[in-house]
């Protein structure tokens, strides 16, 4: 795997480098750069054309020049983030030098230059104030600079989490745990989190297919904070050069080297001793969890110098960083294993099943058995109504035929015994001759209990889980004269994790997540008004989750199990679900192997035409995602105890006895019953190779209409092809109208060559489903009219007041489906062969007439042969054939005032409207109300007066079907206060008041599914309610305060070095977050229909939060009503579906992370910094969403068992900078 990856990288690198070097034109992609613009005037205010302006990077010495137009305007585009000096010269005027110009990603600084009459040899020097007012465009967002990234406390050192410092950003509720401040799972302006777009050095940095989302909750690579120059969280109304997604854009740039050699070394340490205990662990008297983490690494950057060969000062620079992470945590697991008595007896003595069970059951003859009593399947017999059973002597008085069986009883005849509950010492003793020796060998794989005197949860395992991460980044920048520049960045990360199973040696996993990315940009300046840059890059990520013995073959055969494919990656034992015991063997869906890559080319041109800055360009992405995740590749056997319990009751969960008993040919009653397996499953060992293209093109005109007004006029076109399968191995089921009673099952012509079972094709035909082999591999049509206007203005009403507004449309890619339910998982490409015992009297019969056992099941089934699949019950997955691209309209009106040299306040109205949002719903579903208990899958039959309640009863109901007909709306007031650094103080604060509504219930963070997607007059519109990510109030405050005390500071600036070592160099940093509770849906406590969902109505006038309103009971159970159940098929009274979704909200939460730094000057620019960081500084538990939402069970209703944040954690670090 590594050799393959390295070979691919070398080939790709060579191709990209050649493309960059020999391109006749590049494209000035502004994605990863900023700009400087302004107007040159004389003392009278008249514009001065023909002025030469030179812009020089203070750290690298690289410079460029432009000439002001006849209107006096000038602009530098494609300027790398950093600090610059501008020098303006014109004959007859004194030279003007402006220092301290800060350039940021996706931001154009307005630097007007005032020339004074005089000799050009004379110069006037001024210092530019860091721009607080945004005067050039209407985009909304927040720039996070290098110092902020490095100083603010980051629990996971994931700088992407700082995107939450922008207004309009809310963390997402993910299950009960919820989003947390330290991750990058957030929603921007009400848009689903999977539509965020991560970009690094101008190139796509998203994991597009799997392991995250279609666009982004996960980045391909995440360099350490020390390697990031800055990033901008762009939240809306951005330039037309941005497409690809509908959410926020996290746009980052890796640092470059400078003319001086600089770097740093660091070590961060976290330990159990530094941490507080978890709230719930304290409640239960448990000690704090063990945790050990070390993060170490360094950076170095400077000019490329090769003694006596090459001096790269002012032209060639490098930057390199490395970070290693080591984490060790306990993976404690409690399991249920066979007792010592069972093991020591060779599993002939199962009396502990009775000893550690409670309750009784009564069979059809009136005999009473303690739960846990093992009944002999070889005694199964039928007793007719009124008949006296010849074995027990009991009469069947039930009025109908019954099945009975007798216990393993060592006391002789069972005749006349009506109550076996007091005979435990003579029960559950199984003759050795009746035991399956392979089952005994398998059960001996369980460890002995660690807890005596118990059966349930009697084994505690304390293994260690380890994480090892090694990552590095390398950037090279080259300047070829004054018109050509080239950069290249390579990023790589290896994340390896050992995840031990709950039982020793049973499901240990070695997980690997290697990823790498490459980006290069070549810039050419044709004239001072025409520039052009090419960006090429690719990203590659893998996810390999393998069993520790994945490549060890022959293990199933050691236990008599035949027919399991023995191929690389599929080693290990089969899986066993045994009721009453923890499962034996590995997790079903292993191996999981995912590979995602993206090759991107962007090409943009910028032309200055008077007051117009024209940008135009194209972007092309070639995306591929390969995945192998077979559900049960080694076979799954299930024993639920039904053959050793009272027939048709199954109360005792004696799965172990079903597994142990040797199958017999017949029973004393002549019934062909061998017991054993309740079900088995096995899947083919195959994968899918998805592929799609994304193409975008745009035109943008930034028109400085007057010195006070700038107009942003843009238009973008996006095209997202549907994903195809490289080898044509996918199918698309498209019912008429989405859920009609006819449809088409599309397969590509290449895929049509894969064999199918005759029953499947016959059932398609009898169900009015047309089988269509088509030439298209995408099996659908994508929308090609995705035109996105981007309109905005920025008006400088006064010197300190700016009014901005904008409107834009953004199209987004298809949301991530995960793997299950995608078109490539349709039969006959991915399938699982499953068979269940028809009842507790009849065994599973294989095609050869034999009863199924663990030994013979897969010896008679070829898992690689799709023709062995019974077509009945197959899932038919689908996607809307004419796919409409989801899009979001964004609009804002913003007022910003700079009321001091360092302070600004911004107030904005921001809204979004989502249209054609993707819906991960179902097909083959009922379209009418059905009373509880109705069999929706019954086959229509005139003889039995059966009718069909789903369109295709021969196939699985409620199969995944994706449409694009959901919508959303979001309205907000967003305020931002920013204090730029003065006297050591820097502060950023924002507050968002918002409301979000949507009926997109099955993507991203959805907490409830659709109730009745295809019910006329209801559908998904009936589930329109608050967004899952809705948070009415969100506030973020962050900042840094460097005490102005010590040498060269405002106070005590002349103290000696010894004194300075104690009182100088102190600083403090913090991030505070508050977010009000997010919505949750309380479903009806009991079903009111068959198949449809139900949301509990809220009783009028009853408070949702009355009562304890604490983690024990967050909601008031009396506030919810139980609707009446449906009584008629097809009734039009929809009140049985309950009330609106999202009736209540979970807890609000707040969190404070803080740090204190002490810096020691070692020698000149060499400094040592000590850091003490705390996460959840106040150690306040912030509770997750409540669970146990059955309001008819008030005792545990709406209890909260998880936290959104961790208990207080301390981290200490040393950082050496030089």
Buried (B, 14 or more C-beta within 10 A) or exposed (E): EEEEBEEBBEEBBEEBBEBBEEBEBBBBBBBBBBBBBBBBBBEEEEBBBEBBBBBBBBBBBBBBBBBBBEBBBBBBBBBBBBBBBBBBBBEEBBBBBBBBBBBBBBBBBBBBBBBEEEEEEEBBEEEBBBBBBBBBBBBBBBBBBBEBBBBBBBBBBBBBBBBBBBBBBBBBBBEBEBBBBBBBBBBBBBBBBBBBBBBBBBBBBBBBBBBBBBBBBBBBBBBBBBBBBBBBBBBBBBBBBBBBBBBBBBBBBBBBBBBEEBBBBBBBBBBBEBBBBBBBBBEEEEEBBBBBBBBBBBBBBBBBEEEEEEEBBBBBBBBBBBBBBBBBBBBBBBBBBBBEEBBEBEBBBBBBBBBBBEEBBBBBBBBBBBBBBBBBBBBBBBBEEEEEBEBBBBBBEEEEEBBBBBBBBEEEEBEEBEEBEEBBEBBBBBEEEBBBEBBBEBBEBBBEBBEEEBBEEBBEBEBEBBBBBBBBBBBBBBBEEEEEBBBBBBBBBBBBBBBBBBBBEBBBBBBBBBBBBBBBBBBBBEEBBBBBBBBBBBBBBBBBBBBBBBBEBEBBEEBBBBBBBBEEBBBBBBBBBBBBBBBBBBBBBBBBBBBBBBBBBBBBBBBBEEBBBBBBBBBBBBBBBBBBBBBBBBBBBBBBBBBBBBBEBBBBBBBBBBBBBBBBEEBBBEBBBBBBBBBBBBBBBBBBBBBBBBBBBBBBBBBBEEBBBBBBBBBBBBBBBBBBBBBBBBBBBBBEEBBBBEBBBBBBEBBBEBEBBEBBBEBBEEBBBEBBBBEBBBBBEBBEEBEBEBBBBBBBEEEBBBBBBBBBBBBBBBBBBBBEBBBBBBBBBBBBBBBEBEEBBBBBBBEEEBBBBBBBBBBBBBBEEBEBBEBBEBBBBBBBEEBBBBBBBBBBBBBBBBEEEBBBBBBBBBBBBBBBBBBBBBBBBBBBBBBBEBEBBBEEEEEEEEEBBBBBBBBBBBBBBBBBBBBBBBBBEBBBBBBBBEEBBBBBBBBBBBBBBBBBBBBBBBBBBBBBBBBEEBBBEBBBBBBBBBBBBBBBBBBBBBBBBBBEBEEBEEBEEEEBBEBBBBBBBBBBBBBBBBBBBBBBBEBBBBBBBBBBBBBEEEEBBEBEBEBBBBBBBBBBBBBEBBEEBEBEEBEBBBBBBBBBBBBBBBBBBBBBBBBBBEEEEEBBBBBBBBBBBEBBBBBBBBBBBBBEEEEBBBBBEBBBBBBBBBBBBBBBBB
